[in-house]
Amino acid sequence: MELYESLANAIIVQAVKDYREALQRLDRHPEKNDYKAEVKSLERFFCSGWYQILTDLDGNLLMRKVREKLEVACL
């Protein structure tokens, strides 16, 4: 079970990193449809059944925290 939890945690951590980077790219290039699509895809993941299988963390809360940290970093 420990290996499963480690893998699940690694998937979530990577998704958070990808989401943060996608938001940063979209912020720099808001006209790019590819960047918009990547952000939307990651947001769907955080709200998916697959995500809920991997973790008990609230996906909406996690996305909000990532966005808040980016806003603070830009100030």
N, CA, C and O atoms as a Tripos MOL2 file, in Angstrom:
@<TRIPOS>MOLECULE
protein
  300   299    75     0     0
PROTEIN
NO_CHARGES

@<TRIPOS>ATOM
      1 N           0.8300   -1.1940    0.0000 N.3       1 MET1
      2 CA          0.0000    0.0000    0.0000 C.3       1 MET1
      3 C           0.8730    1.2560    0.0000 C.2       1 MET1
      4 O           0.5040    2.2680   -0.5960 O.2       1 MET1
      5 N           2.0140    1.1920    0.6590 N.am      2 GLU2
      6 CA          2.9010    2.3510    0.7350 C.3       2 GLU2
      7 C           3.3940    2.7740   -0.6470 C.2       2 GLU2
      8 O           3.5220    3.9680   -0.9170 O.2       2 GLU2
      9 N           3.6700    1.8160   -1.5170 N.am      3 LEU3
     10 CA          4.1160    2.1420   -2.8720 C.3       3 LEU3
     11 C           3.0090    2.8380   -3.6520 C.2       3 LEU3
     12 O           3.2650    3.7880   -4.3920 O.2       3 LEU3
     13 N           1.7720    2.3610   -3.4850 N.am      4 TYR4
     14 CA          0.6330    2.9970   -4.1430 C.3       4 TYR4
     15 C           0.5050    4.4430   -3.6870 C.2       4 TYR4
     16 O           0.3170    5.3390   -4.5100 O.2       4 TYR4
     17 N           0.6060    4.6750   -2.3940 N.am      5 GLU5
     18 CA          0.4900    6.0320   -1.8580 C.3       5 GLU5
     19 C           1.6090    6.9250   -2.3680 C.2       5 GLU5
     20 O           1.3770    8.0930   -2.6810 O.2       5 GLU5
     21 N           2.8120    6.3920   -2.4540 N.am      6 SER6
     22 CA          3.9420    7.1680   -2.9850 C.3       6 SER6
     23 C           3.7150    7.5430   -4.4440 C.2       6 SER6
     24 O           3.9850    8.6730   -4.8490 O.2       6 SER6
     25 N           3.2220    6.5980   -5.2250 N.am      7 LEU7
     26 CA          2.9340    6.8750   -6.6270 C.3       7 LEU7
     27 C           1.8110    7.9080   -6.7520 C.2       7 LEU7
     28 O           1.9140    8.8450   -7.5440 O.2       7 LEU7
     29 N           0.7550    7.7390   -5.9840 N.am      8 ALA8
     30 CA         -0.3660    8.6790   -6.0170 C.3       8 ALA8
     31 C           0.1100   10.0810   -5.6440 C.2       8 ALA8
     32 O          -0.2610   11.0550   -6.2980 O.2       8 ALA8
     33 N           0.9220   10.1890   -4.6060 N.am      9 ASN9
     34 CA          1.4500   11.4940   -4.1860 C.3       9 ASN9
     35 C           2.3240   12.1110   -5.2700 C.2       9 ASN9
     36 O           2.2630   13.3170   -5.5080 O.2       9 ASN9
     37 N           3.1350   11.2880   -5.9240 N.am     10 ALA10
     38 CA          4.0050   11.7900   -6.9900 C.3      10 ALA10
     39 C           3.1750   12.3160   -8.1630 C.2      10 ALA10
     40 O           3.5350   13.3240   -8.7700 O.2      10 ALA10
     41 N           2.0820   11.6490   -8.4830 N.am     11 ILE11
     42 CA          1.2050   12.1030   -9.5710 C.3      11 ILE11
     43 C           0.6000   13.4590   -9.2240 C.2      11 ILE11
     44 O           0.5560   14.3550  -10.0680 O.2      11 ILE11
     45 N           0.1360   13.6130   -7.9900 N.am     12 ILE12
     46 CA         -0.4770   14.8710   -7.5570 C.3      12 ILE12
     47 C           0.5580   15.9870   -7.5500 C.2      12 ILE12
     48 O           0.2840   17.0850   -8.0350 O.2      12 ILE12
     49 N           1.7260   15.7270   -7.0160 N.am     13 VAL13
     50 CA          2.7880   16.7430   -6.9690 C.3      13 VAL13
     51 C           3.1500   17.1960   -8.3770 C.2      13 VAL13
     52 O           3.3190   18.3910   -8.6180 O.2      13 VAL13
     53 N           3.2710   16.2560   -9.3050 N.am     14 GLN14
     54 CA          3.6080   16.6210  -10.6850 C.3      14 GLN14
     55 C           2.4800   17.4260  -11.3250 C.2      14 GLN14
     56 O           2.7380   18.3750  -12.0660 O.2      14 GLN14
     57 N           1.2450   17.0580  -11.0460 N.am     15 ALA15
     58 CA          0.1120   17.8030  -11.6010 C.3      15 ALA15
     59 C           0.0870   19.2390  -11.0700 C.2      15 ALA15
     60 O          -0.2350   20.1690  -11.8100 O.2      15 ALA15
     61 N           0.4240   19.4200   -9.8030 N.am     16 VAL16
     62 CA          0.4780   20.7710   -9.2340 C.3      16 VAL16
     63 C           1.5870   21.5800   -9.9120 C.2      16 VAL16
     64 O           1.3820   22.7450  -10.2520 O.2      16 VAL16
     65 N           2.7420   20.9790  -10.1060 N.am     17 LYS17
     66 CA          3.8410   21.6690  -10.7990 C.3      17 LYS17
     67 C           3.4340   22.0340  -12.2170 C.2      17 LYS17
     68 O           3.6780   23.1520  -12.6710 O.2      17 LYS17
     69 N           2.8150   21.0920  -12.9140 N.am     18 ASP18
     70 CA          2.3730   21.3460  -14.2840 C.3      18 ASP18
     71 C           1.3330   22.4590  -14.3170 C.2      18 ASP18
     72 O           1.3590   23.3060  -15.2100 O.2      18 ASP18
     73 N           0.4190   22.4630  -13.3520 N.am     19 TYR19
     74 CA         -0.6320   23.4750  -13.2940 C.3      19 TYR19
     75 C          -0.0300   24.8570  -13.0590 C.2      19 TYR19
     76 O          -0.4010   25.8270  -13.7190 O.2      19 TYR19
     77 N           0.8990   24.9360  -12.1130 N.am     20 ARG20
     78 CA          1.5510   26.2160  -11.8230 C.3      20 ARG20
     79 C           2.2730   26.7430  -13.0650 C.2      20 ARG20
     80 O           2.1570   27.9210  -13.4030 O.2      20 ARG20
     81 N           3.0060   25.8810  -13.7300 N.am     21 GLU21
     82 CA          3.7420   26.2930  -14.9270 C.3      21 GLU21
     83 C           2.7810   26.6840  -16.0590 C.2      21 GLU21
     84 O           3.0330   27.6490  -16.7810 O.2      21 GLU21
     85 N           1.6970   25.9460  -16.2090 N.am     22 ALA22
     86 CA          0.7190   26.2630  -17.2530 C.3      22 ALA22
     87 C           0.0690   27.6170  -16.9860 C.2      22 ALA22
     88 O          -0.1380   28.3980  -17.9150 O.2      22 ALA22
     89 N          -0.2520   27.8980  -15.7370 N.am     23 LEU23
     90 CA         -0.8290   29.1970  -15.3860 C.3      23 LEU23
     91 C           0.1570   30.3280  -15.6690 C.2      23 LEU23
     92 O          -0.2350   31.3900  -16.1510 O.2      23 LEU23
     93 N           1.4180   30.1030  -15.3740 N.am     24 GLN24
     94 CA          2.4370   31.1210  -15.6250 C.3      24 GLN24
     95 C           2.5890   31.3800  -17.1300 C.2      24 GLN24
     96 O           2.6960   32.5290  -17.5590 O.2      24 GLN24
     97 N           2.5960   30.3100  -17.9210 N.am     25 ARG25
     98 CA          2.6900   30.4790  -19.3730 C.3      25 ARG25
     99 C           1.4700   31.2290  -19.9020 C.2      25 ARG25
    100 O           1.5990   32.1250  -20.7360 O.2      25 ARG25
    101 N           0.2860   30.8590  -19.4120 N.am     26 LEU26
    102 CA         -0.9370   31.5120  -19.8610 C.3      26 LEU26
    103 C          -0.9500   32.9800  -19.4550 C.2      26 LEU26
    104 O          -1.4460   33.8240  -20.2010 O.2      26 LEU26
    105 N          -0.4130   33.2890  -18.2860 N.am     27 ASP27
    106 CA         -0.3510   34.6770  -17.8330 C.3      27 ASP27
    107 C           0.5420   35.5080  -18.7560 C.2      27 ASP27
    108 O           0.2340   36.6630  -19.0500 O.2      27 ASP27
    109 N           1.6400   34.9170  -19.2080 N.am     28 ARG28
    110 CA          2.5670   35.6200  -20.1000 C.3      28 ARG28
    111 C           2.0360   35.7190  -21.5330 C.2      28 ARG28
    112 O           2.3570   36.6600  -22.2590 O.2      28 ARG28
    113 N           1.2210   34.7390  -21.9300 N.am     29 HIS29
    114 CA          0.7150   34.6710  -23.3110 C.3      29 HIS29
    115 C          -0.7790   34.3190  -23.2990 C.2      29 HIS29
    116 O          -1.1540   33.2180  -23.7030 O.2      29 HIS29
    117 N          -1.6300   35.2380  -22.8430 N.am     30 PRO30
    118 CA         -3.0570   34.9220  -22.6970 C.3      30 PRO30
    119 C          -3.7750   34.6300  -24.0200 C.2      30 PRO30
    120 O          -4.8820   34.0910  -24.0220 O.2      30 PRO30
    121 N          -3.1590   34.9790  -25.1130 N.am     31 GLU31
    122 CA         -3.7920   34.7500  -26.4090 C.3      31 GLU31
    123 C          -3.5760   33.3350  -26.9340 C.2      31 GLU31
    124 O          -4.2310   32.9350  -27.8970 O.2      31 GLU31
    125 N          -2.6890   32.5820  -26.3340 N.am     32 LYS32
    126 CA         -2.3300   31.2400  -26.8160 C.3      32 LYS32
    127 C          -3.3900   30.2090  -26.4100 C.2      32 LYS32
    128 O          -3.5760   29.9200  -25.2280 O.2      32 LYS32
    129 N          -4.0700   29.6670  -27.4080 N.am     33 ASN33
    130 CA         -5.1120   28.6730  -27.1410 C.3      33 ASN33
    131 C          -4.5480   27.3740  -26.5740 C.2      33 ASN33
    132 O          -5.2210   26.6960  -25.7970 O.2      33 ASN33
    133 N          -3.3200   27.0210  -26.9550 N.am     34 ASP34
    134 CA         -2.6960   25.8080  -26.4180 C.3      34 ASP34
    135 C          -2.5200   25.9190  -24.9060 C.2      34 ASP34
    136 O          -2.7340   24.9470  -24.1820 O.2      34 ASP34
    137 N          -2.1370   27.0810  -24.4370 N.am     35 TYR35
    138 CA         -1.9390   27.2830  -23.0020 C.3      35 TYR35
    139 C          -3.2700   27.2590  -22.2660 C.2      35 TYR35
    140 O          -3.3680   26.7090  -21.1690 O.2      35 TYR35
    141 N          -4.2870   27.8520  -22.8650 N.am     36 LYS36
    142 CA         -5.6290   27.8110  -22.2680 C.3      36 LYS36
    143 C          -6.1090   26.3670  -22.1540 C.2      36 LYS36
    144 O          -6.6570   25.9650  -21.1270 O.2      36 LYS36
    145 N          -5.9000   25.5980  -23.2080 N.am     37 ALA37
    146 CA         -6.3360   24.2000  -23.2250 C.3      37 ALA37
    147 C          -5.5940   23.3780  -22.1790 C.2      37 ALA37
    148 O          -6.1850   22.5070  -21.5400 O.2      37 ALA37
    149 N          -4.3060   23.6480  -21.9990 N.am     38 GLU38
    150 CA         -3.5240   22.9160  -21.0030 C.3      38 GLU38
    151 C          -4.0370   23.2070  -19.5970 C.2      38 GLU38
    152 O          -4.1660   22.2920  -18.7840 O.2      38 GLU38
    153 N          -4.3290   24.4660  -19.3050 N.am     39 VAL39
    154 CA         -4.8620   24.8400  -17.9900 C.3      39 VAL39
    155 C          -6.2010   24.1510  -17.7760 C.2      39 VAL39
    156 O          -6.4390   23.5830  -16.7100 O.2      39 VAL39
    157 N          -7.0720   24.1910  -18.7640 N.am     40 LYS40
    158 CA         -8.3920   23.5570  -18.6430 C.3      40 LYS40
    159 C          -8.2720   22.0520  -18.4380 C.2      40 LYS40
    160 O          -9.0170   21.4690  -17.6510 O.2      40 LYS40
    161 N          -7.3490   21.4330  -19.1340 N.am     41 SER41
    162 CA         -7.1430   19.9920  -18.9860 C.3      41 SER41
    163 C          -6.7080   19.6350  -17.5650 C.2      41 SER41
    164 O          -7.2060   18.6720  -16.9810 O.2      41 SER41
    165 N          -5.7950   20.4020  -17.0220 N.am     42 LEU42
    166 CA         -5.3350   20.1570  -15.6570 C.3      42 LEU42
    167 C          -6.4520   20.4330  -14.6540 C.2      42 LEU42
    168 O          -6.5770   19.7150  -13.6610 O.2      42 LEU42
    169 N          -7.2570   21.4500  -14.8940 N.am     43 GLU43
    170 CA         -8.3810   21.7350  -14.0020 C.3      43 GLU43
    171 C          -9.4000   20.5990  -14.0340 C.2      43 GLU43
    172 O          -9.9830   20.2600  -13.0050 O.2      43 GLU43
    173 N          -9.6160   20.0140  -15.2030 N.am     44 ARG44
    174 CA        -10.5080   18.8530  -15.2850 C.3      44 ARG44
    175 C          -9.9440   17.6910  -14.4750 C.2      44 ARG44
    176 O         -10.6920   16.9750  -13.8090 O.2      44 ARG44
    177 N          -8.6110   17.4990  -14.5300 N.am     45 PHE45
    178 CA         -7.9860   16.4340  -13.7460 C.3      45 PHE45
    179 C          -8.2540   16.6310  -12.2580 C.2      45 PHE45
    180 O          -8.6240   15.6800  -11.5700 O.2      45 PHE45
    181 N          -8.0710   17.8550  -11.7480 N.am     46 PHE46
    182 CA         -8.2520   18.1120  -10.3230 C.3      46 PHE46
    183 C          -9.7090   17.9410   -9.8730 C.2      46 PHE46
    184 O          -9.9780   17.8590   -8.6750 O.2      46 PHE46
    185 N         -10.6330   17.8870  -10.8080 N.am     47 CYS47
    186 CA        -12.0530   17.7000  -10.4930 C.3      47 CYS47
    187 C         -12.5560   16.3110  -10.8990 C.2      47 CYS47
    188 O         -13.7550   16.0400  -10.8330 O.2      47 CYS47
    189 N         -11.6620   15.4550  -11.3070 N.am     48 SER48
    190 CA        -12.0480   14.1540  -11.8700 C.3      48 SER48
    191 C         -12.1570   13.0550  -10.8110 C.2      48 SER48
    192 O         -11.6630   13.1780   -9.6910 O.2      48 SER48
    193 N         -12.8140   11.9990  -11.2130 N.am     49 GLY49
    194 CA        -12.8880   10.8110  -10.3710 C.3      49 GLY49
    195 C         -11.5210   10.1830  -10.1530 C.2      49 GLY49
    196 O         -11.2330    9.6620   -9.0750 O.2      49 GLY49
    197 N         -10.6820   10.2320  -11.1750 N.am     50 TRP50
    198 CA         -9.3160    9.7030  -11.0770 C.3      50 TRP50
    199 C          -8.5490   10.4280   -9.9620 C.2      50 TRP50
    200 O          -7.8640    9.7970   -9.1570 O.2      50 TRP50
    201 N          -8.6720   11.7500   -9.9280 N.am     51 TYR51
    202 CA         -8.0200   12.5360   -8.8820 C.3      51 TYR51
    203 C          -8.5360   12.1070   -7.5130 C.2      51 TYR51
    204 O          -7.7530   11.9580   -6.5740 O.2      51 TYR51
    205 N          -9.8350   11.9110   -7.3930 N.am     52 GLN52
    206 CA        -10.4360   11.5270   -6.1140 C.3      52 GLN52
    207 C          -9.9930   10.1460   -5.6550 C.2      52 GLN52
    208 O          -9.9520    9.8650   -4.4580 O.2      52 GLN52
    209 N          -9.6610    9.2870   -6.6110 N.am     53 ILE53
    210 CA         -9.1280    7.9690   -6.2550 C.3      53 ILE53
    211 C          -7.7190    8.1150   -5.6760 C.2      53 ILE53
    212 O          -7.3360    7.3880   -4.7590 O.2      53 ILE53
    213 N          -6.9570    9.0610   -6.2210 N.am     54 LEU54
    214 CA         -5.5650    9.2350   -5.8090 C.3      54 LEU54
    215 C          -5.4120    9.9040   -4.4500 C.2      54 LEU54
    216 O          -4.4550    9.6250   -3.7270 O.2      54 LEU54
    217 N          -6.3540   10.7930   -4.0930 N.am     55 THR55
    218 CA         -6.1720   11.5910   -2.8820 C.3      55 THR55
    219 C          -7.5070   12.0390   -2.3030 C.2      55 THR55
    220 O          -8.5350   12.0470   -2.9800 O.2      55 THR55
    221 N          -7.4580   12.4100   -1.0330 N.am     56 ASP56
    222 CA         -8.6240   12.9900   -0.3680 C.3      56 ASP56
    223 C          -8.5740   14.5150   -0.3870 C.2      56 ASP56
    224 O          -9.5020   15.1700    0.0890 O.2      56 ASP56
    225 N          -7.5000   15.0840   -0.9320 N.am     57 LEU57
    226 CA         -7.3760   16.5380   -0.9970 C.3      57 LEU57
    227 C          -8.4500   17.1210   -1.9040 C.2      57 LEU57
    228 O          -8.7570   16.5540   -2.9530 O.2      57 LEU57
    229 N          -9.0170   18.2430   -1.5060 N.am     58 ASP58
    230 CA        -10.0130   18.9390   -2.3130 C.3      58 ASP58
    231 C          -9.3190   19.5740   -3.5210 C.2      58 ASP58
    232 O          -8.4730   20.4540   -3.3620 O.2      58 ASP58
    233 N          -9.6720   19.1310   -4.7100 N.am     59 GLY59
    234 CA         -9.0370   19.6220   -5.9310 C.3      59 GLY59
    235 C          -9.2690   21.1050   -6.1650 C.2      59 GLY59
    236 O          -8.3640   21.8130   -6.6080 O.2      59 GLY59
    237 N         -10.4790   21.5850   -5.8710 N.am     60 ASN60
    238 CA        -10.7640   23.0140   -6.0530 C.3      60 ASN60
    239 C          -9.9450   23.8580   -5.0940 C.2      60 ASN60
    240 O          -9.4420   24.9180   -5.4680 O.2      60 ASN60
    241 N          -9.8090   23.4020   -3.8790 N.am     61 LEU61
    242 CA         -9.0040   24.1230   -2.8960 C.3      61 LEU61
    243 C          -7.5350   24.1410   -3.3320 C.2      61 LEU61
    244 O          -6.8660   25.1690   -3.2280 O.2      61 LEU61
    245 N          -7.0520   23.0320   -3.8050 N.am     62 LEU62
    246 CA         -5.6650   22.9420   -4.2560 C.3      62 LEU62
    247 C          -5.4020   23.9110   -5.4150 C.2      62 LEU62
    248 O          -4.3900   24.6110   -5.4230 O.2      62 LEU62
    249 N          -6.3130   23.9480   -6.3880 N.am     63 MET63
    250 CA         -6.1470   24.8870   -7.5020 C.3      63 MET63
    251 C          -6.1750   26.3290   -7.0120 C.2      63 MET63
    252 O          -5.3860   27.1560   -7.4690 O.2      63 MET63
    253 N          -7.0810   26.6310   -6.0850 N.am     64 ARG64
    254 CA         -7.1670   27.9940   -5.5550 C.3      64 ARG64
    255 C          -5.8710   28.3800   -4.8570 C.2      64 ARG64
    256 O          -5.3960   29.5040   -5.0190 O.2      64 ARG64
    257 N          -5.2900   27.4630   -4.0820 N.am     65 LYS65
    258 CA         -4.0350   27.7500   -3.3700 C.3      65 LYS65
    259 C          -2.8890   27.9880   -4.3470 C.2      65 LYS65
    260 O          -2.0590   28.8680   -4.1230 O.2      65 LYS65
    261 N          -2.8350   27.2240   -5.4130 N.am     66 VAL66
    262 CA         -1.7920   27.4260   -6.4200 C.3      66 VAL66
    263 C          -1.9290   28.8110   -7.0370 C.2      66 VAL66
    264 O          -0.9430   29.5320   -7.1920 O.2      66 VAL66
    265 N          -3.1580   29.1770   -7.3870 N.am     67 ARG67
    266 CA         -3.3990   30.4980   -7.9770 C.3      67 ARG67
    267 C          -3.0570   31.6210   -6.9920 C.2      67 ARG67
    268 O          -2.4850   32.6360   -7.3890 O.2      67 ARG67
    269 N          -3.4020   31.4470   -5.7220 N.am     68 GLU68
    270 CA         -3.0980   32.4690   -4.7120 C.3      68 GLU68
    271 C          -1.5940   32.6410   -4.5700 C.2      68 GLU68
    272 O          -1.1110   33.7690   -4.4720 O.2      68 GLU68
    273 N          -0.8490   31.5490   -4.5550 N.am     69 LYS69
    274 CA          0.6110   31.6530   -4.4220 C.3      69 LYS69
    275 C           1.2240   32.3610   -5.6170 C.2      69 LYS69
    276 O           2.1850   33.1160   -5.4690 O.2      69 LYS69
    277 N           0.6780   32.1220   -6.7930 N.am     70 LEU70
    278 CA          1.1860   32.8180   -7.9780 C.3      70 LEU70
    279 C           0.8960   34.3110   -7.8990 C.2      70 LEU70
    280 O           1.7330   35.1270   -8.2860 O.2      70 LEU70
    281 N          -0.2640   34.6680   -7.4100 N.am     71 GLU71
    282 CA         -0.6020   36.0870   -7.2780 C.3      71 GLU71
    283 C           0.3280   36.7850   -6.2840 C.2      71 GLU71
    284 O           0.7770   37.9020   -6.5370 O.2      71 GLU71
    285 N           0.6130   36.1460   -5.1790 N.am     72 VAL72
    286 CA          1.5050   36.7040   -4.1720 C.3      72 VAL72
    287 C           2.9070   36.8490   -4.7430 C.2      72 VAL72
    288 O           3.5800   37.8490   -4.4930 O.2      72 VAL72
    289 N           3.3540   35.8540   -5.5110 N.am     73 ALA73
    290 CA          4.6950   35.8930   -6.0820 C.3      73 ALA73
    291 C           4.8470   37.0370   -7.0820 C.2      73 ALA73
    292 O           5.9510   37.5410   -7.2910 O.2      73 ALA73
    293 N           3.7430   37.4450   -7.6960 N.am     74 CYS74
    294 CA          3.7970   38.5090   -8.7040 C.3      74 CYS74
    295 C           3.7420   39.9080   -8.0920 C.2      74 CYS74
    296 O           4.0020   40.8900   -8.7870 O.2      74 CYS74
    297 N           3.4170   40.0140   -6.8390 N.am     75 LEU75
    298 CA          3.3010   41.3400   -6.2060 C.3      75 LEU75
    299 C           4.6400   41.9390   -5.8950 C.2      75 LEU75
    300 O           4.7120   43.0460   -5.3630 O.2      75 LEU75
@<TRIPOS>BOND
     1     1     2 1
     2     2     3 1
     3     3     4 2
     4     3     5 am
     5     5     6 1
     6     6     7 1
     7     7     8 2
     8     7     9 am
     9     9    10 1
    10    10    11 1
    11    11    12 2
    12    11    13 am
    13    13    14 1
    14    14    15 1
    15    15    16 2
    16    15    17 am
    17    17    18 1
    18    18    19 1
    19    19    20 2
    20    19    21 am
    21    21    22 1
    22    22    23 1
    23    23    24 2
    24    23    25 am
    25    25    26 1
    26    26    27 1
    27    27    28 2
    28    27    29 am
    29    29    30 1
    30    30    31 1
    31    31    32 2
    32    31    33 am
    33    33    34 1
    34    34    35 1
    35    35    36 2
    36    35    37 am
    37    37    38 1
    38    38    39 1
    39    39    40 2
    40    39    41 am
    41    41    42 1
    42    42    43 1
    43    43    44 2
    44    43    45 am
    45    45    46 1
    46    46    47 1
    47    47    48 2
    48    47    49 am
    49    49    50 1
    50    50    51 1
    51    51    52 2
    52    51    53 am
    53    53    54 1
    54    54    55 1
    55    55    56 2
    56    55    57 am
    57    57    58 1
    58    58    59 1
    59    59    60 2
    60    59    61 am
    61    61    62 1
    62    62    63 1
    63    63    64 2
    64    63    65 am
    65    65    66 1
    66    66    67 1
    67    67    68 2
    68    67    69 am
    69    69    70 1
    70    70    71 1
    71    71    72 2
    72    71    73 am
    73    73    74 1
    74    74    75 1
    75    75    76 2
    76    75    77 am
    77    77    78 1
    78    78    79 1
    79    79    80 2
    80    79    81 am
    81    81    82 1
    82    82    83 1
    83    83    84 2
    84    83    85 am
    85    85    86 1
    86    86    87 1
    87    87    88 2
    88    87    89 am
    89    89    90 1
    90    90    91 1
    91    91    92 2
    92    91    93 am
    93    93    94 1
    94    94    95 1
    95    95    96 2
    96    95    97 am
    97    97    98 1
    98    98    99 1
    99    99   100 2
   100    99   101 am
   101   101   102 1
   102   102   103 1
   103   103   104 2
   104   103   105 am
   105   105   106 1
   106   106   107 1
   107   107   108 2
   108   107   109 am
   109   109   110 1
   110   110   111 1
   111   111   112 2
   112   111   113 am
   113   113   114 1
   114   114   115 1
   115   115   116 2
   116   115   117 am
   117   117   118 1
   118   118   119 1
   119   119   120 2
   120   119   121 am
   121   121   122 1
   122   122   123 1
   123   123   124 2
   124   123   125 am
   125   125   126 1
   126   126   127 1
   127   127   128 2
   128   127   129 am
   129   129   130 1
   130   130   131 1
   131   131   132 2
   132   131   133 am
   133   133   134 1
   134   134   135 1
   135   135   136 2
   136   135   137 am
   137   137   138 1
   138   138   139 1
   139   139   140 2
   140   139   141 am
   141   141   142 1
   142   142   143 1
   143   143   144 2
   144   143   145 am
   145   145   146 1
   146   146   147 1
   147   147   148 2
   148   147   149 am
   149   149   150 1
   150   150   151 1
   151   151   152 2
   152   151   153 am
   153   153   154 1
   154   154   155 1
   155   155   156 2
   156   155   157 am
   157   157   158 1
   158   158   159 1
   159   159   160 2
   160   159   161 am
   161   161   162 1
   162   162   163 1
   163   163   164 2
   164   163   165 am
   165   165   166 1
   166   166   167 1
   167   167   168 2
   168   167   169 am
   169   169   170 1
   170   170   171 1
   171   171   172 2
   172   171   173 am
   173   173   174 1
   174   174   175 1
   175   175   176 2
   176   175   177 am
   177   177   178 1
   178   178   179 1
   179   179   180 2
   180   179   181 am
   181   181   182 1
   182   182   183 1
   183   183   184 2
   184   183   185 am
   185   185   186 1
   186   186   187 1
   187   187   188 2
   188   187   189 am
   189   189   190 1
   190   190   191 1
   191   191   192 2
   192   191   193 am
   193   193   194 1
   194   194   195 1
   195   195   196 2
   196   195   197 am
   197   197   198 1
   198   198   199 1
   199   199   200 2
   200   199   201 am
   201   201   202 1
   202   202   203 1
   203   203   204 2
   204   203   205 am
   205   205   206 1
   206   206   207 1
   207   207   208 2
   208   207   209 am
   209   209   210 1
   210   210   211 1
   211   211   212 2
   212   211   213 am
   213   213   214 1
   214   214   215 1
   215   215   216 2
   216   215   217 am
   217   217   218 1
   218   218   219 1
   219   219   220 2
   220   219   221 am
   221   221   222 1
   222   222   223 1
   223   223   224 2
   224   223   225 am
   225   225   226 1
   226   226   227 1
   227   227   228 2
   228   227   229 am
   229   229   230 1
   230   230   231 1
   231   231   232 2
   232   231   233 am
   233   233   234 1
   234   234   235 1
   235   235   236 2
   236   235   237 am
   237   237   238 1
   238   238   239 1
   239   239   240 2
   240   239   241 am
   241   241   242 1
   242   242   243 1
   243   243   244 2
   244   243   245 am
   245   245   246 1
   246   246   247 1
   247   247   248 2
   248   247   249 am
   249   249   250 1
   250   250   251 1
   251   251   252 2
   252   251   253 am
   253   253   254 1
   254   254   255 1
   255   255   256 2
   256   255   257 am
   257   257   258 1
   258   258   259 1
   259   259   260 2
   260   259   261 am
   261   261   262 1
   262   262   263 1
   263   263   264 2
   264   263   265 am
   265   265   266 1
   266   266   267 1
   267   267   268 2
   268   267   269 am
   269   269   270 1
   270   270   271 1
   271   271   272 2
   272   271   273 am
   273   273   274 1
   274   274   275 1
   275   275   276 2
   276   275   277 am
   277   277   278 1
   278   278   279 1
   279   279   280 2
   280   279   281 am
   281   281   282 1
   282   282   283 1
   283   283   284 2
   284   283   285 am
   285   285   286 1
   286   286   287 1
   287   287   288 2
   288   287   289 am
   289   289   290 1
   290   290   291 1
   291   291   292 2
   292   291   293 am
   293   293   294 1
   294   294   295 1
   295   295   296 2
   296   295   297 am
   297   297   298 1
   298   298   299 1
   299   299   300 2
@<TRIPOS>SUBSTRUCTURE
     1 MET1         2 RESIDUE 1 A MET
     2 GLU2         6 RESIDUE 1 A GLU
     3 LEU3        10 RESIDUE 1 A LEU
     4 TYR4        14 RESIDUE 1 A TYR
     5 GLU5        18 RESIDUE 1 A GLU
     6 SER6        22 RESIDUE 1 A SER
     7 LEU7        26 RESIDUE 1 A LEU
     8 ALA8        30 RESIDUE 1 A ALA
     9 ASN9        34 RESIDUE 1 A ASN
    10 ALA10       38 RESIDUE 1 A ALA
    11 ILE11       42 RESIDUE 1 A ILE
    12 ILE12       46 RESIDUE 1 A ILE
    13 VAL13       50 RESIDUE 1 A VAL
    14 GLN14       54 RESIDUE 1 A GLN
    15 ALA15       58 RESIDUE 1 A ALA
    16 VAL16       62 RESIDUE 1 A VAL
    17 LYS17       66 RESIDUE 1 A LYS
    18 ASP18       70 RESIDUE 1 A ASP
    19 TYR19       74 RESIDUE 1 A TYR
    20 ARG20       78 RESIDUE 1 A ARG
    21 GLU21       82 RESIDUE 1 A GLU
    22 ALA22       86 RESIDUE 1 A ALA
    23 LEU23       90 RESIDUE 1 A LEU
    24 GLN24       94 RESIDUE 1 A GLN
    25 ARG25       98 RESIDUE 1 A ARG
    26 LEU26      102 RESIDUE 1 A LEU
    27 ASP27      106 RESIDUE 1 A ASP
    28 ARG28      110 RESIDUE 1 A ARG
    29 HIS29      114 RESIDUE 1 A HIS
    30 PRO30      118 RESIDUE 1 A PRO
    31 GLU31      122 RESIDUE 1 A GLU
    32 LYS32      126 RESIDUE 1 A LYS
    33 ASN33      130 RESIDUE 1 A ASN
    34 ASP34      134 RESIDUE 1 A ASP
    35 TYR35      138 RESIDUE 1 A TYR
    36 LYS36      142 RESIDUE 1 A LYS
    37 ALA37      146 RESIDUE 1 A ALA
    38 GLU38      150 RESIDUE 1 A GLU
    39 VAL39      154 RESIDUE 1 A VAL
    40 LYS40      158 RESIDUE 1 A LYS
    41 SER41      162 RESIDUE 1 A SER
    42 LEU42      166 RESIDUE 1 A LEU
    43 GLU43      170 RESIDUE 1 A GLU
    44 ARG44      174 RESIDUE 1 A ARG
    45 PHE45      178 RESIDUE 1 A PHE
    46 PHE46      182 RESIDUE 1 A PHE
    47 CYS47      186 RESIDUE 1 A CYS
    48 SER48      190 RESIDUE 1 A SER
    49 GLY49      194 RESIDUE 1 A GLY
    50 TRP50      198 RESIDUE 1 A TRP
    51 TYR51      202 RESIDUE 1 A TYR
    52 GLN52      206 RESIDUE 1 A GLN
    53 ILE53      210 RESIDUE 1 A ILE
    54 LEU54      214 RESIDUE 1 A LEU
    55 THR55      218 RESIDUE 1 A THR
    56 ASP56      222 RESIDUE 1 A ASP
    57 LEU57      226 RESIDUE 1 A LEU
    58 ASP58      230 RESIDUE 1 A ASP
    59 GLY59      234 RESIDUE 1 A GLY
    60 ASN60      238 RESIDUE 1 A ASN
    61 LEU61      242 RESIDUE 1 A LEU
    62 LEU62      246 RESIDUE 1 A LEU
    63 MET63      250 RESIDUE 1 A MET
    64 ARG64      254 RESIDUE 1 A ARG
    65 LYS65      258 RESIDUE 1 A LYS
    66 VAL66      262 RESIDUE 1 A VAL
    67 ARG67      266 RESIDUE 1 A ARG
    68 GLU68      270 RESIDUE 1 A GLU
    69 LYS69      274 RESIDUE 1 A LYS
    70 LEU70      278 RESIDUE 1 A LEU
    71 GLU71      282 RESIDUE 1 A GLU
    72 VAL72      286 RESIDUE 1 A VAL
    73 ALA73      290 RESIDUE 1 A ALA
    74 CYS74      294 RESIDUE 1 A CYS
    75 LEU75      298 RESIDUE 1 A LEU
